[in-house]
């Protein structure tokens, strides 16, 4: 079987490489010519544990990268799905455009698999019409499926092969064919269901996590107001066998947890009340951290904001992914309040993406009096001694920083 993977970003590329490394004929397609050129030249476009070897195996097995769509037996569409800021509904533009391009070359009998995370009903409202407008008969000429990804940057390759998957299809036999494709590298359980259930299940997973994080973040605000140690309270509460409260943080980032719940808010206004409240709580955390920075500066007689350093730009530790990063949200918030000048450093970000960005830890620390730890990269965990003499706000509750200020 020849599989064409459309979109070679954080999801599409590892999926394409995993298929090719396991002897599936793969063509990877992306509109970004610089990206495909790098891949054609044997250069990876982002860092991920184990990706180098997987890339080498895929190249050895003949994976092809192109800007042109090709005829194939199946197409995996793994393009971005942002949401519209004003109404919180999904923006299906990338998916729709990708499917339109696929229809230009897709042979009869082809399977179109949407892997992008989408809101329930997206395939019915936006994808089916594209196919039918081309004159194809769904279920006869073209077959549709949805196979949402379930992986986490920093541990992508392990999760690709070990996390359970859901496949939604109109016809059970097509679901089984898609299952066979993913079984080439996924060793975990693969459940076949209908498309709308598959759409909803992925969004529900990330919404559940967002709500759990929001509880921890609301708890830190309550405890700060009441003069209590939220971390001690969570530690004690979690001794109960049926309680597992998460650790609060400076916000929620990444392209899944911080985005997917908005799909339900946008599609079900008036019904997704807890979900909406959770989103508002988590989105408020960067501003809450800014308030803590201001309080700690006053307490320590620090008046010059340019002597404050933000450690970490990515949305989680030990990855180079900055999508929906809490640090970037915080910097945007500062701009709205007409404040700027803080210094920023992240060992995983080599390009200059924000003002006053450093690329050396020692130089960064030398130029600041206060350090705000926003990401718990291994680098900072292994160099806590370098923070001695600094005023430190630890938003990640790192071991060894017990004497630092907390949120």
C-alpha angles and dihedrals in degrees: 000000000000114000123193114202112204114204120029102207131114092313106027098049098052089045092051092047092047091053094046093045087056095054100266115138105244137185114188115206130193132160090223104095094191090054096049091044091056091049091048088053092052097257121134117224099214139016123256132155110266095003094116094062093042089051091051091050092049092049090049089054093052107258112177127212121202147156090221124083114235137198110268142157094244137013125208110201110204105164130137121282109196124177128238109256096218102050101016092232122138118271102221095183097113093047093046093049092047093051091047089055091047090053090059091066107016113120121222110277092033122143121226111202117190107205097168114106107257138174118261109278096023094118092049094047102038114011104045093052091054091055095043092049087062089058097253121140111228113231091022111045098017130020125208131212140164121213109171117203122243107193138123125218109247092036101039101130095048092047093046089061100032107036119091115248137210123217121191120195138163091230123041092220091056089048088056092050091052089046088055090054093053093041087069087081107004112087096177129087115297115200120203117208140138122301099250092050090051090050092051097043094060094047090047092053093056093040090054090054092046091054092049091051090048091056091055091046093049089048092056090054092049093048092046089053092047096044094245132137105248093192093055090047093050091047092054095042091051090060085079107095093230099043124086111164114183126231114265119241144182094273143305122284140168128080097277117042095036093047113029098066089059088064090065092043090051096044098040108036112181092020103062093065101139089043092052092048091050092051092051092049094049093044089052095058099087089057090046089055090050089055090052090050090053092048093049092047091054092046091054097040094247111153103162111083090193087071091062118095128199112210112207135028102186122088094241140014125287098005133099094225113123099172110140089349114185089222091057089047089052093051090050089051091052090052090053089054090049092244124129143141102094116138121237134201136176124167092211097055112075098168121078104249101153135032119270092019118164129204100196125064096212094049090048094051092044091060099049138065097194126045123197110199105211099160126038099221116172088244094066092039088057095045104046089130089069089065093065111122092023128108102242131197108192111199093173101054093234120191109254095032096084091129094052123101113268132207 
